[in-house]
């Protein structure tokens, strides 16, 4: 019989999780010069990412320790970054936007719609250039391989013939 109560003491019991998902507020950038929206181009490891800001500058973004293992960032995500005062080519990731929040940012004209669409289409184009599952070798290459195997067969010598 399964243990429904969750332990020896019946009063404690198993607590059921709350499946209610609370929508978080939309975080906008401050009017200061050191915050901007950015697109994650790729991960370098150890909490470091290549990003492209909305004005087209590529920088190194670092995920602070308080966000590690709490915020998972992938290529193609839109993030809010804070540029370092003492190193212009580095910045810290402050916030990661969900898809719904990105749409709201586009509606509010905080970011351009092509800032998001161009980069996602870039990833789609890379995948569509080569279709690995339906790629077939040309017939000429197959015939050349058969001929090369036939040439190799002539060089084999049977040990009993010697």
C-alpha positions in Angstrom: 0.0 0.0 0.0 1.5 3.4 -1.0 2.4 5.9 1.7 -0.1 8.7 1.1 0.5 10.4 4.4 4.1 11.2 3.6 5.7 9.8 6.8 5.1 8.1 10.1 3.2 11.0 11.5 -0.2 11.3 9.7 -0.7 14.9 10.7 2.3 16.2 8.7 1.4 14.5 5.4 2.8 15.4 1.9 2.4 18.9 0.9 1.2 19.5 -2.6 3.0 22.1 -4.7 1.3 25.2 -5.9 1.1 25.1 -9.7 0.1 28.7 -9.9 2.6 30.7 -12.1 2.9 34.3 -11.2 3.7 36.7 -14.0 6.6 38.8 -13.1 6.7 42.5 -13.9 8.3 43.8 -17.0 11.8 45.3 -16.2 12.7 48.3 -18.3 16.1 49.8 -18.6 17.0 53.0 -16.7 17.6 56.2 -18.7 21.2 56.0 -17.6 24.0 55.4 -20.2 25.3 52.2 -18.5 22.2 49.9 -19.1 21.1 48.6 -22.5 19.3 45.7 -24.1 21.4 43.0 -25.7 21.1 39.7 -27.7 23.1 36.7 -26.5 25.3 35.4 -29.4 26.9 32.5 -27.7 28.3 31.0 -24.4 32.0 31.0 -23.6 31.7 29.0 -20.4 32.1 29.9 -16.7 29.2 32.3 -16.8 30.6 34.4 -19.7 28.7 35.2 -22.9 29.2 37.0 -26.2 26.5 39.6 -26.6 25.5 42.2 -29.2 23.9 45.4 -27.9 21.1 47.1 -29.6 23.6 49.7 -31.1 25.6 46.8 -32.8 28.6 46.6 -30.4 29.8 43.2 -29.4 30.8 42.8 -25.8 31.7 40.2 -23.2 28.9 39.7 -20.7 29.3 38.1 -17.3 26.6 36.4 -15.3 27.0 37.5 -11.6 27.3 34.9 -8.9 23.8 35.7 -7.4 22.2 34.7 -10.8 24.2 31.5 -11.4 22.2 28.3 -11.3 19.1 30.4 -11.1 19.0 32.1 -14.5 19.8 29.9 -17.5 20.8 31.8 -20.6 21.1 30.5 -24.1 22.0 31.9 -27.5 19.2 34.0 -28.9 17.9 35.3 -25.6 17.3 39.0 -25.0 18.9 40.3 -21.8 19.3 43.6 -19.9 23.0 44.4 -19.3 24.9 46.9 -17.2 28.1 48.2 -18.9 31.1 48.5 -16.6 32.4 52.0 -16.0 36.1 50.9 -15.8 36.0 48.5 -18.8 33.8 49.5 -21.7 34.1 46.1 -23.5 32.6 44.1 -20.5 29.2 44.1 -18.9 27.1 42.3 -16.3 23.8 40.6 -17.1 21.0 42.0 -14.9 17.9 40.4 -16.3 16.7 37.8 -18.8 13.5 38.4 -20.7 10.9 35.8 -21.5 9.3 35.6 -24.9 6.2 37.4 -23.7 8.2 40.2 -22.2 10.2 40.5 -25.5 6.9 41.0 -27.3 5.9 43.7 -24.8 9.2 45.4 -25.3 8.7 45.5 -29.1 5.2 46.9 -28.6 6.5 49.6 -26.3 9.2 50.3 -28.9 12.0 49.7 -26.4 13.7 47.4 -28.8 13.4 47.1 -32.5 11.5 44.1 -33.9 14.3 43.3 -36.4 16.7 43.1 -33.4 15.0 39.9 -32.4 13.8 38.5 -35.8 17.1 39.0 -37.7 19.0 37.0 -35.2 16.6 34.2 -34.9 16.4 33.9 -38.7 20.2 33.7 -38.7 20.1 30.6 -36.6 17.3 29.1 -38.8 19.3 29.8 -42.0 22.3 28.0 -40.6 20.2 24.9 -40.0 18.4 25.0 -43.3 21.6 25.3 -45.4 22.5 21.6 -44.8 19.9 19.0 -44.2 21.8 16.2 -42.6 19.0 13.6 -42.7 18.1 13.8 -46.3 21.5 14.6 -47.8 22.5 12.0 -50.5 25.8 11.5 -52.1 26.0 12.2 -55.8 26.2 9.1 -58.0 29.6 10.0 -59.4 31.2 9.9 -55.9 29.7 6.4 -55.3 31.0 5.0 -58.6 34.5 6.4 -57.8 34.4 4.7 -54.4 33.5 1.4 -56.0 36.3 1.7 -58.4 38.8 2.5 -55.6 37.7 -0.6 -53.7 38.2 -2.7 -56.9 41.8 -1.4 -57.2 42.5 -2.3 -53.6 41.3 -5.9 -54.2 44.1 -6.4 -56.7 46.8 -5.8 -54.2 45.6 -8.5 -51.7 47.6 -11.7 -51.9 46.4 -14.9 -50.5 48.8 -16.5 -48.0 48.2 -20.0 -49.5 49.4 -18.8 -53.0 52.9 -18.1 -51.7 
